[in-house]
């Protein structure tokens, strides 16, 4: 489940994480590369980062393993994944 994402894509939240083969090649923001590295090198992803770009504005958020959720750390931009941590509900 990706917060703010509709069935397969779209929605108000960050919803692009390389799932359609359009990833950056950088494992944290490319689910295919992350899974490939996990299977081939035994390194599970620390986090997956989703992106949403609208015009000149870009928002990123970490996708946390269930049952954790992304929590804003109280400082930094709410549009930047580095301002969030995965935490228990």
Helices and strands as residue ranges (DSSP letters): G 27-29, H 31-41, E 48-54, E 57-63, E 69-72, G 81-83, E 84-87
